[in-house]
């Protein structure tokens, strides 16, 4: 029981690379009387020493415990007391190393005296609750609980000040940059660059169509007349790339959650399209109306940050997090599959047409076909059906190949082959290797043509205006105040999207220890939206899948009860900063990106969707539904405590909510998507009230995933 209770502190300490050797010696004192008091020595190594760790992170600290043997032998009671004392010492050391401030002090100490001063406070606290003089904490507060504590006496801007002191004006800010200088970060930067630039191009294309670039809401360029005039959008690919790179770099440098990736999302894209149609319906220019809406959102963000509105996120539990994260994972997975299907269906309908008598095909018949089809070369006949099928087959090979290589290299870290350093390099660079491999395969092996990534050739506004600046002029006064209405709806969407993603990134499961900054992030996000609106650039929010993928790419995992759980995450600013810096460079190097086949991006999307499902207990419980024999159920602790029928009901309510959100997002009432998300905490309350007992809901919906039997008992005590 003693060892189990210390588990909450031992696990984070292992992420700090602490070794605890115990040595028994036969040495005695000068009087030949054995010394029963153990000797302790704490050492900080100059650099990490590798002794076979699975994650390749070397041991940096050593706590040596040396005890003399009793020549006459120890009784079982004496051995138990001795072991209990050593476990208590190990627990104290782990408790200290798990505290980020104490760890920083120990790392930066210049002499032994500084180390003693850094450790003395926490050692005293530990001895206090060990001796019973102080209440023993059942668990440390999570980072979300610390960052979202409501203190109305410090309003306004009380939470904002605490956020700044916690994440920006502290030693942690410097460590955010130092911790990112690792080989693992290089691999993650390369992988996440493709994982971020591809959605940016995809969402930019969709924004182009939603803001005037499609036949449904066609916008004709000024000065162009006649049926040959193309449709152009007000916001397109180049605006999305510029906005993503600049906002990403700024947020990585000053944001409170540097592992969060800012990017375009489906709900915000849908809202922008609705805003475009609304501006046209009231007879005002879209871009000035869009700019004023963004400015109002910035104003609302300042107000929400000043009153600590982010504390309302405390009402959100893992229940909502799992549904929201599962929704985004499904969107990426299903979209990748649908895009692959379109390679075939679009090809058979648009790339070519079928004609009889292909055996007698001559130059004159080709000209005749062109004349009939209005000189549209896309209507040329397919020479054989095999040509179309080859394109489909090569696209599937490239997409599935990208996915399978990335997944295989991701799993190689736990392999028994080669050395750990080689396995770690292959796992870290797995996605980048898979992308480069499939690009080379397309370039040198396959001769069949497939669609390539489409990137603008120059940096200029999509609609052809001179410069990106839009400003706040050109809008009547009534329209300026009218823009407050969509700004309020947009603020609800952006606030929910941001804060749910911040919660997911800072989940206790990820073992982040540097703290949160919800109120500061609300302010930074709102101000960025206000600024980019003045330049006609897209609004960016916290992108759930890309952010979770970055967290898991920087994580070291361990197997607990057959499940993969995160042991530590390298929380830093370097990775996100360099990712968006590369995106900014890519804006000026479009020729390089045009070499990437589009099916490779589909495979990357598939990997992102499937990989982000890992650790989502909603999908784990759905898998349990297929196991009918109790003897085959896994050894998860909650399975022993909660009846299977209650697990089924709890999971089915979540699944129905997930399916409802999936269909609402693309329906005619898509604008109400934020409201459906806001209702999820209410649905969770109703589930605990009428469907499954609240005691069982607490076990299935904990703040942190239980790791052992003791954690389960503590969760039950809290529920009671």
N, C-alpha and C positions, 0 to 999 in steps of 0.2 A: 504493500500500500504506500509505503514511503517513497519508493521509486516511482510508482505511478503518479503520485501527487506532484512530483517534481518534473513530470514530463512537459508541462506547459512552459517551463523555463529551459529545460534541457534542449528542446528542439530548436528554438531560435539561437541558442548559444552555439550549437554545432555549425550554424551558418557563419559564426564568427571565427571558426577554425580554432577550437580549444581542445587540447589533448590533456587527458587526466590519467597519467600512469601512477600505479600503486606498487611500491616496492617493499618487500619484507626482508629484513636483514638479521643475521645472527650476532651482530656486534652488540656488545654490552658496555657498560660504563667501567671506570677504573676499579670500582669496588665489586666488579663482577655481578652487579645487580642489574637485571634488565630494566631498561627505560621504557615505560609503558606509554609515555607521551609521544605522539607522532610528530614528525618534522615536516613542515610544509615549505615549499619554495615555488615562487611564481616568476616565470621568465617570459620576456618578449623577444622573439627571434628577429634578426635583422631582416629576413625575408621568409616567405612561406616555404616550408619543407614538404615535399610530396612523399607520402608513405602509403600510397595505394588508394587514395580517396577516389570514389566513383565519379565525382564531379571535377576532379583535377585541381581543386583549390587546395593549396598547401596549408599545413598547420603553421600558425603564426604565434600562438601562445601555448605555454606548457605550465600546468600546475602539478608539481611533483609531490607526492605523499609518501613519506618513508616512515615505516613503523618497525620496531624491534620485535622479533619473535620471543615468545616466552619459552625458555629451555624446558620448563616443567610441563609445558602444554597448557592450552587454554580450555576452559570449560565451554560448552555450547552457549551458555549465557554470556560469557565474556566475548566470545567471537561475534555474537549477535550485536552486542553493544558497540564493539569496535567497528563492525560493518556499518551500523547505523550512523556512527560519527562520520565515517568517510563519505557516506551518501549525502549527509547533511552538508559537508564541506563542498562536495561536487555540486550540489544543488545551489549553494551560495555563489559559487563561481559562475555557474550557468546563468543564474539570476542577474549577476552583474554584467556579464558579457552580452546578455540579451537587451540591456538598456543602452540605447544608442548614444546618449550623452556620456555615460560612463565609459563606453567603448572608445569614443572619440578622445576622451581625456587620457585613457591608457595608451592609445596609439600615439598621441602627440607628446606624451610626457618625455622630458629630456633626461631625467635621472630617477633613481630609485625612490627618492623622497616624494617626487611628484606622483609616482605610481601609488605610493602608500596613501597620499592625500586623496587621490582619485577614487581609491577603493574603500577608504575608511567609512564614508557615509553610508554606502549601501550595505557594507558588512555589518554595521551597527544596526541598521534597519532589519536586516535578515536575522541577526541574533535576537532582536526584540520579539519578532513574531515566532521564532523557533522556541524561545523560552516561555512563551505564553503571555508575556507582558503586553504584547500588542496583538490585535486580531490578525490572523493569517489571511491574506487576500486569496480568494478562490481562484481568481485569474486576473491578469492585467487588463486594463481597459483597452479596447480596440482603438485603432487610429480614428475610425469613424466616430466613436463615442467621444474621444477627446476633441476632435475638430468640430463637432456639432453640438457641444454643450450650450444650452440656452442660458444666458446671463443678461436679463433685461436691464439690470442696473448699469450696465456698461454701454447701453445704446446712446446715441447712434455710433455705428462703425466699431463697436466693441469686438465683434468676431473678426472683423477685417484686421484690426490691430494685432490680435492674437495670431492670426494666420501669418502675417508678415514677420512677427517675431519668431514663429515656429519654423518657417520654411525659407524665408528670404534673408532676414537680418540675423543670421545665426551661422554657426560653424557648418551646419548641414549644407548650406548653399555651396560652400567651397568643396565639400565632400561629394556633392552631386556631380561636379566636374571631374574630380580626381578618380572617383569610382568607375567612371565610364571609359577610362584608358586601359582597356583589356583586349586581348585577341578575340574574345567572344563578342565584344561590341562591334568589331569590324565585320564579322560574319552577319550579325543581326542588321547592321546598317545596309549591307548589300541586299539582303533578302527583303527587308521592309521597304527599301526604296521601290522595288518592283511592286510590292504589295500595296503601296500608297499611290504610285504614279498611274498604275492601271485603273483603279477606281476613279481617280481624278479625271482621266481622259474619258472614261465611260460616262460619269456624271456630267462632265462638261458637254458631251454630245447630246445627252438628254435635256440639259438646260437650254441648249441651242434650239432644240425642237419645241420646248415648252414656252420659249419667249419670242416666238415669231419665225422659227426656222423650219416649220412643217406646213404642209398644205392646209391642215386644220385651222391654224391661226397664222397664216402667211403674212409676213411683213416685207413689203417691196422696198428695195433701196431707193433713196431719194435721187430723182433725176432719171430713173429707169422707167420706161414705158413699154407696153407690149406684152404678149404672152410668154416671151422668152426670159423675162426678168426672174431671177432666182429668189427664193425665200431666205431671209437672213434673220438670225436671232440677235437679241440685244446682249445676251450673255452666252458664251460658248466655251470651247476647250481651253483656249489661251487664257481667258479670264480665270477659269478654275485652277489651272496650273500656277498662275501668278499668285492668286489668293492663297492657295494651299501652301506654297513654298514660303511666302513672306510671313503669313500668320503663324505657320508652324515654327519657323525660326524664332519669331518673337515670343511665342508661348513657351517654347522649350527653354528660352533664356530666363523668362520672368514668371512663368506659370507656377502654380502651387502643386501640380500633379504632373511632373515632367514625363511620366510614362504614358500619358494620355496623348493620342494622336488626333489633331484637328483635321477634319475633312468633310466632304459632302456626304449627305445621307439621303436616303429615299424620302422620308417624311418632309425634310426641309425642301427637297427638290419639288415635291408635289405642291407644297405651300407656295413656292415661288411661281409655279405655273398658274395657280389660282389667283395669286396677286396680279400677275400679268393680265389675265382675263378681266379681273375686276377693274384695273386701271383703264383698260380699253372700253369697258361698259359704261364708265362714268365720263369718258371723253377726255382723259388727261394722258400726258406722256408717261410711259412706264418708268424710265430710268429716274427722272426727278421724284416721282411718287415712291419708287423703290428706295431712293436715297433718304427721303424723309421718314419712311417706315423704319429703316435701319437706325436712323438717329434717335427716333422715339424708343426703339428697343434698347439702345445704349442708355437713354435716360432712365428707363424702367430698371435696367440692370443696376445702376447706381443706387436707386431707391431700395431694391431688394437686398443688395449687399449691405446697405446701411442699417437695415432692420434685422439682419441675420436670418433672412427668410430661408436660407439653406437648411436651417435646423429642422424644417418640416420633413426633410429626407429621413429623419429618424423614424417616421411613421412607415417607411418602406422597409420591408424585410427581404430575406433571401427568396421568398415566394415570388415577389415582383422581379427581383434581379434575374432569377432563373428564366422566367417567362420572357423578359425583354431580351436577354442574351440569346436565348433559344430562338427567338424570332429573327434576330439579325443573322444568326448562324444558318437558319433555314433559307433566308433570302439569298445569301451567297451561294449555298449549295444548290438550291433549285434553279437559280439564275444561270449557274455554270452549265447545268444539264440542259436547260432550255436553249441556251446559246449554241450548244453543240447540235441539238436537234434542228435549229434554224439553219445551220450550215447545209443540211440536206434539203429541207423544205423550201428555203429561199432559193437554193440553187436550181431546183427543178422548176420553179415558177418564174424566176427572174433572170438567171444567168443565161439561159438558152431556151429555145422552143424546139419541139420535135416536128419533123416533116417527113412525108412519105418519099419514096424513091431517092433515098440518100445515096444509093449506088450510082445514080446518074447525075450526082451533084457536079455542076460546072460553074465557071466564073459568071456566066449569064444568069444562071438560076440564083446565085448568091446576090447579084445586083437586083434581081427581081424581088427577092425576099426583103432586101434592105429598103427598096422603094415602097413595098407594101407596109413595112413596119415603121415608116417615117424616118429612115436612115438611123435607126437605133441599133447600134452594134451589139447591144446586149440581147437583141432578139435573133442573133445568128443561130442557126441550128446546131445542136450538139452532134458532133461527128459520130460518137457512140455513147451509149448509156454508161459504159465503163469509165469515161472521163469524169462524169459527175460523181459516180460512186468512189472513184479514187480520191477525189477531193474530200469527200466525207470520211473515208477510211483514214487518210493521212491526218486529218483534223483530230479524229478520235485518238489516234496513236500519239500525237503530240500532246494533247490534253491529258490523257490518262498516264502517259509516260512522265510528264511533269509531276503529276499528283503522286504516282507510285514511288518514284525516285525520292521525292521529298519525304514521304512517309517512312520509307525504308531507312533513309539516313537519319531521320529523327529518332528511330527506334534503336539505331546501332549503338547508342551510348551505353545501353544495358547489355550489350553483347559480351561474350567471353573471348572473342577473337582480337588479335593484335594488342597493342598497348593502350592504356586509358587515354593518353594524350592524343593518339591518332583517332580513337573513337570520338573524342570530344571535338576535334577539329572537323571531322566529317559530319557530326551531328549539328554543329554550329553553322557550318557552311552548306548544310543539306539543300535548302531551298535555292540558294544561289547556284549551286552545282547543277540542280535539276533544270533550272532555266537555261543556263549556258549549254548544257548537254542537248536539250531539245532545239535550241537555236542552231547549234552546229549540225544536228541531224537534219534539220530542214535545209540548211545551206549546202551541205555536201553529200547527203544521202538521198533525200527525196527530190524528185524532179517535178512532182505535181505542185501546181501553184495553189497557195492558200492565202486568205486575207491577212494582211500585215497591220500592225498597230498604226492608226492614223493620227499624226501629230501635225499641227500647223507649222508652216515653214517660216513664218516671221512673227515677231512680237508686236501685234497691233490689235485694236478692238475688233471683235467679230463683225459688228455692224458697219464697219468702215468709217466711223467718226474719227475726227482728229484728236488723238490723245485719249487717255482713260478718264480724265477728270469730268465728273458730271456736275457736282455742286448742288446747291439747294435753290437755285433760281429756276424760273420758268414754270412755276406752279402757282395757281391762284390760292388765295388765303383759305377759302373753304376746303380745298383739297388737302392743304397742309394739316388742318385739324381732322379731316376725314381719315387721314393715314394713321391716326391714333388707334382706330378700331382694328385694322389688320395687325398693327404693331402689338396690341395686347394679346391677340390670338397667337401671333408668332412668338411672343415672349413666353407664353405657356409651353409651347412646343419646344423651344430652345432650352428653357429652364429644366424641363423634365428630361429631355435627351441628355443634356450635360450632366445633371446631378445623378441620374441613374448610372451613367457610364462612370462617373467619378466614384460612385459607391462600388461598382463592380471592380474597378481597378484597385481600389483600396480595401478590397475584401480581406477579412482576417485570414482567409485561406492562402493569401499571397505572402503573408509574413513580412509585409512592409513595416518599417520601424521609424521612418523619418518624419511621419506626421502628415496631416492633410491640410488643405487650405480652400475649403468650399466657398467661403465668402469672397476671398480674393480671386478665385477662379471665375466666379460669377461676374465680378467687375471686369476682369481682363477680357473674358469672352464677349461681354456686351460692348466694351469699348472697341474691340477689334471689329465687330460687326458694324458699328457706327462708322468707323473709318473706311472700311472696304466699300460700304454702301455709297460713299461720296465719289468713289472711282468706278462704280458700276461693276464691282467684283462680287462673286457669290458669297453668301453667308456660310461660315464654317462652324461646326459644332463638334463635340467629342464623338469620334467615330468608334462605336462599341467594338466591332470585330477586330479592327486594326489595332485598337488599344490593348485588348485582351491578348491578341497575338504577340504584341511587343512584350507584354508582361511575361507570357509563357516562354518566349524566345530567350529572355534574360533570366529564366528561372532554373534552379536546380531541383530536381524532383527525387522523391524516394517512394518506395513501395510500402504501403501500410495496409495490411489486411487484404492484399491482392489488388488494391486500388493505388493509382499513381497520385501522390499528393506533393504539393510544392513545399520544399524545405527552406528555400531562401530565394530572393530575387535581387539582382544587381540594380538597385534603384539609382538612376543617374540621368543627367541632362544631355550627355554627349551624343547618345544614340539618336534621340529625336531631333536634336539640332542638326546633326550631319545628314539624317534622312531627308529633311526638308531643304537643307543646303544643296544636296544632290538634285532634288527636284527643281530648284531654282536654276542650277547649271543645265539641267535637261531642257529647260525652256529655250536655251540658246544652242542646243545640240540636237535638233529634231532628227537628223539623219541617222543617229545611233539608235534611237527608239524605233525607227521605222523598220529596222532589221528583225524585230521581234514578231513572230507569227501570232495572230490573234488567238488561235487555239491554246497556245502556251499560257496566255493570260486566263483563259477559261479554266485550265488545270490549276493555276495559282488560286483562282477564286474557289475552286472545289476544295483545295487544301485548306484555305483559310476558313471555310465553313465547317469542315469536318474537324479540323484541329481545335477550333474554338469550342466545340461541343465537349471536349475533354474536361472533366471536373465539374460539369453541370449535372447535379444530382437528379434533376428532372429526367434527363435522358437515361441515367443509370437506373432509376426506378421504373421507367418504361421498359427497360430491358428485363427487369425482374418479372414483369407481367407475363413473359414468355416461359418462365420456369415454374412448372406446375408441381414438381415433387419437392417437398420441404427439405429433403436430404441434400438436394443439389443447390440450395440457396447459399449465397456467400456468407461470410462470417461478420458482416456489418453489424455493429452493435445495435442500431435502432431496429433491425429485423427481429432481434430477440425480445425487444420491449414493446413493439407495436404490432397488433394483429395484422395479418396480411390483407384482410378485407378493408381495414382502415387505410393502409398504405395505398391500396387500389383506388379508394374513393378520393383520397387527397390528390393523388397523381392525375386522376381523370379530370378533376375540376381544373387543375393547372393546364392540362392538355387542351381542354375545351376553350379556355381563355386564350391559349396560344393560337389555336386555329382561328378563333374569332378575330384576333388582331391581324393575323396574316391576310385574311380576306378583306378586312376593313381598310387596310392601308392602300389597296389598289381599287377600291370601290368608288362609287359616286359620292360617298360620304367620307372620303379620305381626309378631308380637312378636320374631321372630328377625331382623328387618330390620337392626338394628345389627351383628349378627354377619356378615351377608353383606357389609356395607360393610367390616368389619375384614379380610375375606379378600381384598379387592381388591389390596392390595400384594403378597400372596403370589402371586396370579394373574399380576401383572406380572412377578414374578421368574421364574415358570415359563415365561412367554412368551419372555423373553430367554434362557432355558436350553434350551428344546426346540423352539420354533416359529420365532422370528426371532432372528438373531444379536444379541448384546448391543450390538455396534457400531452396528447399524442402529436398535436400540431407543433408544439414546442420542440419535440424530438425530431420531427421531420423538417422543421423550419428554424434551425438554430442560427445564431449570429455567426458561429464558427463551426466548421465540421468537426464532430467529436473524433478524437484520435484513439481513445481507449475507454475501458469500462468506467473509469473514474469520471471522465468527462461526461459520459452519459448520465451517471448518477447525479452530477452537479446540475445538468440540464433539467433532470426530473425535479430536483429540489427547487429550482427557479420556477418551474411550471406550477408546482404545488403552492 
